[in-house]
């Protein structure tokens, strides 16, 4: 799912400005029928999981934020907006979804209620603001911004106030994810010459390198108990695979093995499953697997791109 030569490999905003096929998608007409979850033939189907999964899809000719049940049923458009809306992330209390939108002419961070109502702009800056992530108490949102000339990690209150920069690195930092205990933020950075995953304290101090690989590592996602981090890596070739490691960077283990590319991991609320995006069926769809990589099951089936899954514990 490598999109272009950009400062940060995880900077998938490029996909909004280039032809869809360049991002691993399909230029065919979007499907209008609700897809039926389809298990892959090579592995058994996982048992049903609880909660809701939000995701971004281009089935309406532009990216919209949808929500579905954890088994893939009940797929519903939440944003319904001519510009692009994408990268949803649930507040831990399940009442709100933060997301990125270019409806104001550039990428900004928005928030809405879980049913799509009350869509509100939280950032208002001529530079791009994107990739929001919630604090565990739902009071703050971490995000990446280009307002200082390169991408850095910022934090703000959940109402958009008190926007504060946490990193200061000319190479670029992005893709932040807050730990479940609220003490740390994982993120990707180019400060070592290629995208690696780092962790820092919630105030920006104590930077620690978690991955150290010649290939790019991105898309950090904490397990609900905070002991593991799922991520995507290019270390196995031209496309990403989903990996998992311990929270200190040890025990890095590949979970997927597919030449088409797998990425964008998101944990289930109980930590037993991981939703992810995959191009294994010709275009990017949302899948789910057990936390050990077994029982891969397709949740969406659409000719347009479906990706960026985010899992909520709320039924």
C-alpha positions in Angstrom: 0.0 0.0 0.0 2.9 2.3 -0.6 1.5 5.5 -2.2 4.4 7.8 -3.1 7.7 9.1 -2.0 6.7 11.4 0.9 8.4 12.4 4.1 6.5 9.9 6.1 5.6 6.5 4.6 2.3 6.4 6.5 1.1 9.7 4.9 -1.8 8.1 3.0 -3.3 11.5 2.4 -1.6 11.2 -1.0 -4.3 8.6 -1.9 -6.9 11.4 -2.0 -5.1 13.2 -4.7 -4.0 10.4 -7.0 -5.9 7.9 -9.1 -7.5 5.2 -6.9 -5.7 2.3 -8.6 -2.3 3.9 -7.5 -3.4 3.2 -3.9 -4.2 -0.4 -4.4 -7.8 0.2 -5.2 -10.2 -0.5 -8.0 -11.6 2.0 -10.5 -14.8 0.0 -11.1 -18.2 1.3 -10.2 -19.0 1.1 -6.5 -21.4 -1.6 -5.3 -24.8 -0.5 -4.0 -25.7 -3.7 -2.3 -24.8 -4.3 1.3 -21.9 -6.9 1.3 -22.1 -10.2 3.0 -19.1 -11.1 5.1 -17.0 -13.7 3.3 -14.5 -15.9 5.1 -11.3 -16.7 3.2 -11.1 -20.3 2.0 -7.7 -21.1 3.5 -8.6 -20.5 7.2 -11.6 -21.2 9.4 -14.0 -18.4 10.2 -13.6 -16.7 13.6 -16.4 -16.7 16.1 -18.6 -13.5 16.1 -17.1 -10.5 17.8 -18.9 -7.6 19.6 -18.9 -3.9 19.1 -19.0 -1.6 16.0 -16.3 -1.0 13.4 -16.0 2.4 11.7 -14.0 2.5 8.4 -13.4 4.7 5.4 -14.8 3.7 2.0 -14.7 5.2 -1.5 -17.9 3.4 -2.6 -19.7 6.7 -2.9 -17.1 8.1 -5.4 -15.3 9.9 -2.6 -14.2 8.8 0.8 -16.9 8.6 3.5 -16.9 7.3 7.1 -19.1 4.2 7.5 -19.9 2.1 10.5 -20.8 -1.6 10.6 -21.4 -4.4 13.1 -18.3 -6.4 14.0 -19.5 -9.2 11.7 -19.7 -6.9 8.7 -23.5 -6.4 8.6 -25.4 -3.1 8.9 -23.0 -1.0 6.9 -24.1 2.7 7.2 -22.8 6.0 5.9 -22.2 8.4 8.7 -20.7 11.5 6.9 -22.4 11.7 3.5 -20.3 14.7 2.3 -19.1 15.5 -1.2 -15.4 16.0 -0.1 -13.4 13.3 1.5 -13.9 12.0 5.1 -11.6 9.3 6.4 -9.4 7.8 9.1 -12.2 7.5 11.8 -11.3 6.8 15.4 -13.7 6.1 18.3 -13.6 7.9 21.6 -13.1 5.3 24.3 -16.6 5.9 25.7 -18.0 5.1 22.3 -20.1 8.2 22.0 -18.0 10.1 19.4 -15.9 9.6 16.3 -13.0 11.8 15.4 -12.0 11.8 11.7 -10.1 13.7 9.0 -12.0 15.7 6.3 -10.9 18.0 3.5 -14.4 19.7 3.3 -12.7 23.0 4.2 -10.2 22.9 1.3 -7.4 21.1 3.3 -7.3 18.3 5.8 -8.7 19.1 9.2 -9.7 17.1 12.2 -13.4 16.8 12.9 -15.6 15.1 15.5 -19.1 13.7 15.3 -21.5 11.8 17.4 -21.5 8.0 16.9 -24.6 8.2 14.7 -23.0 10.8 12.4 -24.8 13.8 13.8 -23.1 17.0 15.2 -20.1 17.1 12.8 -17.8 19.8 14.1 -14.4 21.1 12.9 -11.8 21.0 15.7 -8.8 22.4 13.8 -8.8 25.3 11.5 -5.4 25.8 10.0 -4.1 26.5 6.4 -1.8 23.5 6.8 -3.0 19.9 7.0 -4.2 18.4 10.3 -5.0 14.7 10.3 -4.9 11.2 11.9 -6.6 11.9 15.2 -6.4 9.6 18.2 -8.2 9.8 21.5 -6.8 9.8 25.1 -8.2 7.0 27.1 -10.5 9.3 29.2 -11.9 10.9 25.9 -10.8 14.3 27.1 -8.0 15.0 24.6 -7.1 14.2 21.0 -3.6 13.6 19.6 -3.1 14.4 15.9 -0.5 15.2 13.3 -0.1 18.6 11.7 2.0 20.2 9.0 1.5 23.8 10.4 5.2 24.1 11.3 6.5 23.2 7.9 6.7 19.4 8.4 4.5 16.9 10.1 4.7 16.9 13.9 2.6 15.4 16.7 0.2 17.7 18.5 -2.4 17.3 21.2 -5.6 19.3 21.9 -8.6 19.1 24.2 -11.6 17.2 22.7 -13.3 20.5 21.9 -10.3 21.6 19.8 -8.9 24.1 22.4 -5.3 24.2 23.7 -3.5 22.8 20.7 0.0 22.0 21.7 3.0 20.6 19.8 4.6 17.5 21.3 7.4 16.7 18.8 9.9 18.9 17.1 11.7 17.0 14.3 12.6 18.3 10.8 12.3 14.8 9.4 8.6 14.5 10.2 6.5 12.6 12.8 2.9 11.3 12.4 0.4 8.5 12.9 0.0 8.9 16.7 -1.7 6.4 18.9 -2.4 6.9 22.7 -1.7 4.0 25.1 -4.7 2.6 27.0 -3.3 3.8 30.4 -2.8 7.4 29.0 0.9 7.6 29.8 2.4 7.1 26.4 1.9 7.9 22.7 3.3 5.6 19.9 4.0 7.2 16.5 6.0 6.8 13.3 8.9 9.0 12.5 11.5 9.5 9.8 14.2 10.8 12.2 16.4 7.8 11.6 16.2 8.0 7.8 13.2 5.8 7.3 9.9 5.4 9.0 10.3 3.7 12.4 7.9 3.4 15.4 8.7 5.3 18.5 7.0 5.8 21.8 7.1 8.9 24.0 5.5 10.0 27.2 2.2 11.8 26.8 3.9 15.2 27.3 6.4 14.5 24.5 9.3 13.5 26.7 11.2 10.2 26.9 11.4 9.3 23.2 12.2 5.6 22.7 12.8 3.7 19.4 10.7 0.5 19.2 11.6 -0.7 15.7 14.9 -0.5 14.0 14.6 -1.9 10.5 15.8 -0.8 7.1 12.2 -1.1 5.8 9.5 1.3 6.9 7.3 0.5 10.0 4.0 2.5 10.5 0.4 2.4 11.8 0.9 1.6 15.5 -2.2 0.3 17.3 -2.1 -0.5 21.1 -3.8 -3.7 22.4 -6.6 -2.8 24.9 -4.4 -4.0 27.8 -1.4 -2.0 26.6 1.0 -4.9 26.5 1.3 -5.2 22.7 1.4 -3.0 19.6 0.2 -4.1 16.2 1.7 -2.3 13.3 2.3 -2.5 9.5 5.8 -3.0 8.0 7.3 -3.1 4.5 10.1 -5.4 5.7 8.8 -8.3 3.7 8.7 -6.6 0.3 6.9 -3.9 -1.7 3.7 -4.1 0.4 2.9 -4.0 4.0 2.2 -6.9 6.4 0.6 -6.7 9.8 3.0 -7.4 12.7 2.7 -7.4 16.5 5.3 -6.7 19.1 5.4 -6.3 22.9 5.0 -2.7 24.1 8.8 -2.4 24.6 9.5 -3.4 21.0 10.5 -6.9 21.7 9.0 -10.1 20.1 8.2 -8.6 16.7 6.1 -11.2 14.9 4.4 -11.2 11.5 0.7 -12.0 11.5 -0.2 -11.8 7.8 1.6 -13.2 4.8 0.1 -11.9 1.5 1.8 -10.4 -1.5 -1.1 -7.9 -2.1 -0.5 -6.0 1.2 -2.1 -5.9 4.6 -2.1 -2.9 7.0 -4.1 -0.5 9.2 -4.5 -2.9 12.2 -7.2 -2.2 14.9 -7.8 -4.3 18.0 -11.1 -5.6 19.2 -12.2 -4.3 22.6 -11.3 -7.7 24.3 -7.9 -7.9 22.6 -8.7 -11.3 20.9 -9.1 -10.0 17.3 -7.5 -7.5 14.9 -9.3 -5.8 12.1 -7.1 -4.7 9.2 -7.2 -3.7 5.5 -6.0 -6.0 2.8 -5.7 -5.9 -1.0 -5.7 -9.7 -1.3 -9.0 -9.8 -3.3 -8.0 -7.2 -5.9 -9.0 -4.1 -4.0 -8.7 -3.0 -0.4 -11.3 -4.5 1.9 -11.7 -4.7 5.7 -10.8 -8.1 7.3 -10.6 -9.5 10.8 -8.4 -12.2 12.2 -7.6 -13.7 15.6 -4.8 -11.9 17.4 -2.4 -14.7 16.4 -3.1 -14.1 12.7 -5.4 -17.1 12.3 -9.0 -17.3 11.1 -8.9 -14.4 8.6 -12.4 -13.3 7.6 -13.5 -10.7 5.1 -16.0 -8.1 6.4 -16.5 -5.9 3.4 -17.0 -6.8 -0.3 -17.0 -3.7 -2.5 -15.4 -2.7 -5.8 -14.2 0.5 -4.2 -11.5 0.9 -1.4 -12.6 0.0 2.1 -9.9 0.6 4.8 -8.9 2.3 8.0 -10.9 0.2 10.4 -11.5 1.4 14.0 -13.2 -0.8 16.6 -15.5 0.4 19.3 -16.7 -1.6 22.4 -20.2 -0.1 22.1 -22.7 -2.5 20.7 
